[in-house]
Amino acid sequence: MRDAMKDGRVVVAGPNSPDVATCPDCGHRVHKRSRKTMDKTITWFYRHAAGASKTCGRRYHPARP
């Protein structure tokens, strides 16, 4: 997912964003990750912690608003 919550504010994943935040839907912890795309740019996103909130819709469908 691209956005998460930190200290009551919405943060967008990026190189300067916090490493750990919370999911805005379920409230569980998410970690910042990065991925290099085929055109060599870096994409930043948040991912749920292992085993956290298996029922959260954003875990399996991160593009949902």
C-alpha positions, 0 to 999 in steps of 0.5 A: 500500500502506498499510504499508512498512518504515523502519529495520527497523520497519513504518510506516503511511502518514500525514501524519507518516510518512517520505516514502521507505521500502522495500516489505516484500515486495520491498525496493525503494524506495516513496514516500509519496503522498496522495489526496483522496477524494470526501468531502474527506478525505485518504488516505495510501499508499505507491507503488513508485518508477517502474520499481522491482520490476515483479514485486512483488505489492504493486505491482499488488495493494496490498491484499494483506497 
